[in-house]
Amino acid sequence: MVQSITKTLRFFSLVFVMSFLITGANSCIKDTKCKGDIYVVRADNGAPVVNAAVHSHYGTVTDQQYTDITGRVHIELNLPCILTVDVTAPANAPPPIAATASSTLKFEAGVTNSVTIKL
């Protein structure tokens, strides 16, 4: 009887240690994605600019997207860098609005940074 209790305790101890090790190993996995949000707004009233062309580049890494209804573009990269961001207003944007604007956005591992560009 004592021997079966000892075997049962050993089994549960082993299961507990294994579950602790698995849980601990998963908690050490860090997010290495570099994420960035670019917001394009009107300089006169802060309203989002829809369908603005957003061209971002760093060395050979380049991306071309258009802003959504909230004036936002989301970018994810696998490397930290500082992107140069060039924005061109849509052709149908009501005046007064600047035709182009530029800025930079820093990408860091596990962080979502953002920049607001005014047209």
C-alpha positions in Angstrom: 0.0 0.0 0.0 2.8 2.4 1.0 4.7 1.5 -2.2 1.7 2.3 -4.5 1.3 5.7 -2.7 4.9 6.4 -3.3 4.7 5.5 -7.0 1.6 7.7 -7.3 3.3 10.7 -5.6 6.4 10.2 -7.9 4.1 10.2 -10.9 2.3 13.4 -9.9 5.6 15.1 -9.0 6.9 14.3 -12.4 3.8 15.6 -14.1 4.0 18.8 -12.0 7.6 19.4 -12.8 7.0 18.7 -16.5 4.1 21.1 -16.7 6.0 23.8 -14.8 9.0 23.4 -17.3 6.7 23.6 -20.3 4.8 26.6 -19.0 8.0 28.4 -18.0 9.6 27.8 -21.4 6.6 29.2 -23.2 6.6 32.3 -21.0 10.2 33.1 -22.1 9.2 33.4 -25.8 9.4 37.0 -26.7 7.6 38.8 -29.5 10.3 39.7 -32.1 8.0 41.3 -34.7 8.6 45.0 -35.3 5.3 46.7 -35.7 4.4 50.3 -36.7 1.2 52.3 -37.3 1.3 55.3 -39.6 -1.6 57.8 -39.3 -2.2 60.4 -42.0 -4.4 63.3 -41.0 -5.3 66.7 -42.4 -3.2 69.5 -41.0 -6.2 71.9 -40.9 -8.6 69.9 -38.8 -7.0 66.5 -37.9 -9.5 64.5 -39.9 -8.1 61.2 -41.2 -7.0 61.1 -44.9 -8.5 58.1 -46.6 -6.7 56.4 -49.5 -3.4 58.3 -49.1 -0.5 56.5 -50.7 2.1 55.6 -48.0 5.5 54.5 -49.3 7.9 53.3 -46.6 11.5 52.2 -47.2 14.8 51.2 -45.6 17.6 49.9 -47.8 16.1 47.2 -49.9 13.0 46.9 -47.7 10.1 48.8 -49.3 6.3 48.8 -48.7 3.5 50.6 -50.5 0.0 50.8 -49.0 -3.0 53.0 -48.9 -4.6 54.4 -45.7 -7.8 52.9 -44.5 -11.0 54.7 -43.4 -9.2 55.7 -40.1 -6.2 57.1 -42.0 -4.0 54.3 -40.8 -1.5 51.9 -42.3 -0.1 49.0 -40.3 3.4 47.5 -41.1 5.1 44.5 -39.6 8.7 43.7 -40.1 11.1 41.0 -39.0 14.0 43.4 -38.3 14.5 46.6 -36.2 15.1 49.7 -38.3 14.2 53.3 -38.9 11.8 53.5 -41.9 11.5 56.6 -44.0 7.8 57.2 -44.7 6.6 59.3 -47.7 2.9 60.1 -48.0 1.1 61.3 -51.1 -2.4 62.8 -50.8 -5.2 61.1 -52.8 -6.1 63.0 -56.0 -9.7 63.6 -54.8 -8.7 65.2 -51.5 -10.5 68.5 -50.9 -8.2 71.5 -50.5 -6.4 72.8 -48.6 -4.2 69.8 -48.2 -0.5 69.3 -48.9 0.4 67.0 -51.8 3.2 65.2 -50.0 4.8 64.8 -46.6 7.6 62.7 -45.1 8.6 61.4 -41.7 10.5 58.5 -40.0 9.3 55.6 -37.9 11.5 53.5 -35.6 10.8 49.8 -35.5 11.8 47.9 -32.4 11.3 44.2 -31.6 8.2 43.5 -29.7 7.0 47.1 -29.8 4.3 48.8 -31.8 5.4 52.4 -32.5 3.4 55.0 -34.4 3.7 58.3 -36.2 1.1 60.8 -37.3 1.8 62.6 -40.6 -0.1 65.8 -41.4 -1.0 66.7 -44.9 
